[in-house]
């Protein structure tokens, strides 16, 4: 399984997030949105590092 922290903006944002977010960060696993939105990449990475639901290689 591949877990990534990605930036979303514009049409990449889920429609329900668009009223509140122009740009945000999210956690994606194997191409599926798993967590977010986060205001910064650092916030998303911290959440990922603390979460037990992800098997993570932060290398």
The first five atom37 places (N, CA, C, CB, O) and aatype in JSON, in Angstrom:
{
  "aatype": [20, 20, 20, 20, 20, 20, 20, 20, 20, 20, 20, 20, 20, 20, 20, 20, 20, 20, 20, 20, 20, 20, 20, 20, 20, 20, 20, 20, 20, 20, 20, 20, 20, 20, 20, 20, 20, 20, 20, 20, 20, 20, 20, 20, 20, 20, 20, 20, 20, 20, 20, 20, 20, 20, 20, 20, 20, 20, 20],
  "atom_mask": [
    [1, 1, 1, 1, 1],
    [1, 1, 1, 1, 1],
    [1, 1, 1, 1, 1],
    [1, 1, 1, 1, 1],
    [1, 1, 1, 1, 1],
    [1, 1, 1, 1, 1],
    [1, 1, 1, 1, 1],
    [1, 1, 1, 1, 1],
    [1, 1, 1, 1, 1],
    [1, 1, 1, 1, 1],
    [1, 1, 1, 1, 1],
    [1, 1, 1, 1, 1],
    [1, 1, 1, 1, 1],
    [1, 1, 1, 1, 1],
    [1, 1, 1, 1, 1],
    [1, 1, 1, 1, 1],
    [1, 1, 1, 1, 1],
    [1, 1, 1, 1, 1],
    [1, 1, 1, 1, 1],
    [1, 1, 1, 1, 1],
    [1, 1, 1, 1, 1],
    [1, 1, 1, 1, 1],
    [1, 1, 1, 1, 1],
    [1, 1, 1, 1, 1],
    [1, 1, 1, 1, 1],
    [1, 1, 1, 1, 1],
    [1, 1, 1, 1, 1],
    [1, 1, 1, 1, 1],
    [1, 1, 1, 1, 1],
    [1, 1, 1, 1, 1],
    [1, 1, 1, 1, 1],
    [1, 1, 1, 1, 1],
    [1, 1, 1, 1, 1],
    [1, 1, 1, 1, 1],
    [1, 1, 1, 1, 1],
    [1, 1, 1, 1, 1],
    [1, 1, 1, 1, 1],
    [1, 1, 1, 1, 1],
    [1, 1, 1, 1, 1],
    [1, 1, 1, 1, 1],
    [1, 1, 1, 1, 1],
    [1, 1, 1, 1, 1],
    [1, 1, 1, 1, 1],
    [1, 1, 1, 1, 1],
    [1, 1, 1, 1, 1],
    [1, 1, 1, 1, 1],
    [1, 1, 1, 1, 1],
    [1, 1, 1, 1, 1],
    [1, 1, 1, 1, 1],
    [1, 1, 1, 1, 1],
    [1, 1, 1, 1, 1],
    [1, 1, 1, 1, 1],
    [1, 1, 1, 1, 1],
    [1, 1, 1, 1, 1],
    [1, 1, 1, 1, 1],
    [1, 1, 1, 1, 1],
    [1, 1, 1, 1, 1],
    [1, 1, 1, 1, 1],
    [1, 1, 1, 1, 1]
  ],
  "atom_positions": [
    [[0.83, -1.18, 0.0], [0.0, 0.0, 0.0], [0.88, 1.25, 0.0], [-0.95, 0.0, 1.21], [1.85, 1.34, 0.75]],
    [[0.52, 2.18, -0.84], [1.27, 3.43, -0.93], [0.46, 4.55, -0.28], [1.6, 3.78, -2.4], [-0.68, 4.82, -0.68]],
    [[1.05, 5.2, 0.72], [0.4, 6.3, 1.42], [1.17, 7.57, 1.13], [0.32, 6.03, 2.95], [2.4, 7.61, 1.24]],
    [[0.44, 8.62, 0.74], [1.07, 9.89, 0.38], [0.32, 11.06, 1.01], [1.12, 10.06, -1.14], [-0.87, 10.97, 1.3]],
    [[1.04, 12.15, 1.22], [0.44, 13.42, 1.58], [0.47, 14.26, 0.3], [1.21, 14.14, 2.78], [1.54, 14.46, -0.29]],
    [[-0.69, 14.73, -0.12], [-0.77, 15.48, -1.38], [-1.46, 16.82, -1.17], [-1.5, 14.66, -2.44], [-2.25, 16.99, -0.24]],
    [[-1.16, 17.75, -2.07], [-1.84, 19.04, -2.08], [-3.0, 18.95, -3.07], [-0.86, 20.2, -2.45], [-2.85, 18.43, -4.18]],
    [[-4.15, 19.47, -2.66], [-5.32, 19.52, -3.53], [-5.72, 20.97, -3.73], [-6.51, 18.7, -2.92], [-5.67, 21.77, -2.8]],
    [[-6.12, 21.31, -4.96], [-6.6, 22.66, -5.24], [-7.55, 22.62, -6.42], [-5.43, 23.64, -5.51], [-7.49, 21.71, -7.26]],
    [[-8.42, 23.61, -6.48], [-9.36, 23.71, -7.6], [-10.22, 22.48, -7.77], [-8.61, 23.97, -8.86], [-10.84, 22.01, -6.82]],
    [[-10.24, 21.95, -8.99], [-11.07, 20.79, -9.31], [-10.62, 19.5, -8.62], [-11.09, 20.58, -10.79], [-11.37, 18.52, -8.6]],
    [[-9.42, 19.49, -8.06], [-8.93, 18.32, -7.34], [-9.64, 18.15, -5.99], [-7.42, 18.41, -7.14], [-9.71, 17.05, -5.46]],
    [[-10.15, 19.25, -5.45], [-10.83, 19.21, -4.15], [-12.15, 18.48, -4.26], [-11.05, 20.63, -3.62], [-12.89, 18.67, -5.22]],
    [[-12.47, 17.64, -3.27], [-13.82, 17.08, -3.23], [-14.84, 18.22, -3.18], [-14.0, 16.12, -2.0], [-14.61, 19.23, -2.52]],
    [[-15.94, 18.07, -3.85], [-16.92, 19.14, -3.98], [-17.38, 19.68, -2.63], [-18.11, 18.65, -4.75], [-17.61, 20.89, -2.49]],
    [[-17.53, 18.82, -1.63], [-18.0, 19.28, -0.32], [-16.98, 20.14, 0.4], [-18.36, 18.09, 0.55], [-17.34, 20.89, 1.31]],
    [[-15.71, 20.07, 0.02], [-14.67, 20.89, 0.64], [-14.53, 22.25, -0.03], [-13.34, 20.17, 0.6], [-13.98, 23.18, 0.58]],
    [[-15.0, 22.4, -1.24], [-14.75, 23.62, -2.03], [-15.26, 24.91, -1.41], [-15.36, 23.47, -3.36], [-14.59, 25.93, -1.56]],
    [[-16.41, 24.93, -0.72], [-16.83, 26.2, -0.14], [-15.86, 26.74, 0.92], [-18.21, 26.04, 0.48], [-15.77, 27.95, 1.11]],
    [[-15.15, 25.86, 1.6], [-14.28, 26.29, 2.7], [-12.79, 26.3, 2.35], [-14.5, 25.39, 3.88], [-12.0, 26.94, 3.04]],
    [[-12.4, 25.61, 1.29], [-10.98, 25.44, 0.98], [-10.69, 25.77, -0.48], [-10.53, 24.01, 1.29], [-11.38, 25.29, -1.38]],
    [[-9.67, 26.59, -0.7], [-9.15, 26.8, -2.06], [-7.99, 25.85, -2.31], [-8.7, 28.27, -2.26], [-7.83, 25.32, -3.41]],
    [[-7.19, 25.65, -1.28], [-6.05, 24.74, -1.32], [-5.98, 24.03, 0.03], [-4.7, 25.51, -1.63], [-6.18, 24.66, 1.07]],
    [[-5.71, 22.74, 0.01], [-5.54, 22.01, 1.26], [-4.63, 20.82, 1.01], [-6.91, 21.55, 1.84], [-4.23, 20.55, -0.12]],
    [[-4.33, 20.12, 2.07], [-3.51, 18.91, 2.01], [-4.35, 17.74, 2.48], [-2.22, 19.06, 2.88], [-5.25, 17.9, 3.3]],
    [[-4.07, 16.56, 1.95], [-4.83, 15.37, 2.31], [-3.92, 14.15, 2.32], [-6.01, 15.16, 1.33], [-2.83, 14.17, 1.75]],
    [[-4.38, 13.1, 2.98], [-3.68, 11.82, 3.0], [-4.4, 10.89, 2.04], [-3.61, 11.22, 4.46], [-5.62, 10.71, 2.12]],
    [[-3.63, 10.29, 1.14], [-4.17, 9.39, 0.13], [-3.47, 8.05, 0.26], [-3.98, 9.98, -1.31], [-2.25, 7.98, 0.4]],
    [[-4.26, 6.97, 0.21], [-3.7, 5.62, 0.24], [-4.13, 4.9, -1.03], [-4.15, 4.84, 1.51], [-5.33, 4.75, -1.29]],
    [[-3.17, 4.45, -1.81], [-3.43, 3.76, -3.07], [-4.43, 4.52, -3.94], [-3.95, 2.35, -2.79], [-5.31, 3.91, -4.56]],
    [[-4.29, 5.84, -3.98], [-5.14, 6.67, -4.82], [-6.48, 7.05, -4.22], [-5.38, 5.98, -6.08], [-7.23, 7.81, -4.84]],
    [[-6.8, 6.54, -3.02], [-8.08, 6.86, -2.38], [-7.86, 7.85, -1.25], [-8.76, 5.58, -1.84], [-6.95, 7.69, -0.43]],
    [[-8.69, 8.88, -1.2], [-8.62, 9.88, -0.15], [-8.96, 9.24, 1.18], [-9.58, 11.06, -0.45], [-10.02, 8.64, 1.34]],
    [[-8.05, 9.36, 2.15], [-8.24, 8.72, 3.45], [-8.46, 9.71, 4.58], [-7.04, 7.87, 3.77], [-9.19, 9.41, 5.53]],
    [[-7.86, 10.9, 4.5], [-7.98, 11.87, 5.59], [-7.71, 13.28, 5.06], [-7.01, 11.53, 6.74], [-6.98, 13.47, 4.09]],
    [[-8.32, 14.23, 5.72], [-8.14, 15.63, 5.35], [-9.47, 16.35, 5.54], [-7.63, 15.77, 3.9], [-10.43, 15.72, 5.97]],
    [[-9.54, 17.57, 5.25], [-8.49, 18.45, 4.75], [-7.6, 18.96, 5.88], [-9.09, 19.62, 3.99], [-8.02, 19.07, 7.03]],
    [[-6.37, 19.28, 5.52], [-5.4, 19.87, 6.44], [-4.95, 21.21, 5.87], [-4.19, 18.92, 6.68], [-4.84, 21.37, 4.66]],
    [[-4.69, 22.16, 6.75], [-4.29, 23.5, 6.33], [-2.86, 23.55, 5.81], [-4.45, 24.46, 7.48], [-2.52, 24.45, 5.04]],
    [[-2.03, 22.6, 6.22], [-0.63, 22.62, 5.78], [-0.12, 21.2, 5.58], [0.25, 23.36, 6.81], [-0.69, 20.23, 6.08]],
    [[0.96, 21.1, 4.82], [1.59, 19.8, 4.62], [2.11, 19.27, 5.95], [2.75, 19.91, 3.61], [2.02, 18.07, 6.22]],
    [[2.64, 20.15, 6.79], [3.16, 19.73, 8.09], [2.07, 19.12, 8.96], [3.8, 20.93, 8.8], [2.29, 18.11, 9.63]],
    [[0.89, 19.74, 8.95], [-0.23, 19.22, 9.73], [-0.65, 17.83, 9.23], [-1.44, 20.19, 9.66], [-0.91, 16.93, 10.03]],
    [[-0.7, 17.65, 7.92], [-1.07, 16.36, 7.34], [-0.03, 15.3, 7.69], [-1.22, 16.47, 5.81], [-0.38, 14.18, 8.05]],
    [[1.25, 15.65, 7.58], [2.32, 14.68, 7.9], [2.31, 14.31, 9.38], [3.68, 15.25, 7.51], [2.57, 13.16, 9.73]],
    [[2.03, 15.27, 10.25], [1.95, 14.99, 11.68], [0.8, 14.03, 11.97], [1.79, 16.29, 12.49], [0.94, 13.1, 12.77]],
    [[-0.33, 14.25, 11.34], [-1.48, 13.37, 11.51], [-1.15, 11.97, 11.01], [-2.7, 13.93, 10.77], [-1.5, 10.97, 11.65]],
    [[-0.49, 11.9, 9.88], [-0.1, 10.61, 9.31], [0.85, 9.87, 10.24], [0.54, 10.82, 7.94], [0.71, 8.67, 10.45]],
    [[1.82, 10.58, 10.78], [2.81, 9.96, 11.66], [2.17, 9.44, 12.96], [3.91, 10.96, 11.99], [2.64, 8.45, 13.52]],
    [[1.12, 10.11, 13.43], [0.46, 9.73, 14.68], [-0.61, 8.66, 14.5], [-0.14, 10.94, 15.32], [-1.04, 8.05, 15.47]],
    [[-1.03, 8.44, 13.27], [-2.16, 7.54, 13.02], [-1.72, 6.09, 12.95], [-2.85, 7.93, 11.73], [-0.7, 5.76, 12.34]],
    [[-2.49, 5.23, 13.58], [-2.2, 3.8, 13.53], [-2.92, 3.13, 12.36], [-2.61, 3.14, 14.83], [-2.69, 1.94, 12.12]],
    [[-3.78, 3.86, 11.63], [-4.5, 3.22, 10.53], [-3.67, 3.16, 9.25], [-5.79, 3.96, 10.26], [-4.08, 2.51, 8.29]],
    [[-2.51, 3.83, 9.24], [-1.66, 3.82, 8.06], [-0.36, 3.11, 8.36], [-1.4, 5.25, 7.58], [0.23, 3.29, 9.42]],
    [[0.08, 2.3, 7.42], [1.42, 1.74, 7.48], [2.29, 2.68, 6.67], [1.48, 0.25, 6.93], [2.13, 2.78, 5.45]],
    [[3.2, 3.37, 7.32], [3.85, 4.52, 6.7], [5.35, 4.35, 6.57], [3.55, 5.76, 7.48], [6.03, 3.89, 7.49]],
    [[5.85, 4.73, 5.41], [7.28, 4.9, 5.21], [7.49, 6.39, 4.94], [7.82, 4.01, 4.02], [7.25, 6.86, 3.83]],
    [[7.94, 7.12, 5.95], [8.12, 8.57, 5.81], [9.46, 8.92, 5.18], [7.99, 9.24, 7.15], [9.77, 10.1, 5.01]],
    [[10.25, 7.9, 4.83], [11.58, 8.09, 4.27], [11.6, 8.91, 3.08], [12.17, 6.84, 3.97], [12.67, 9.15, 2.51]]
  ]
}
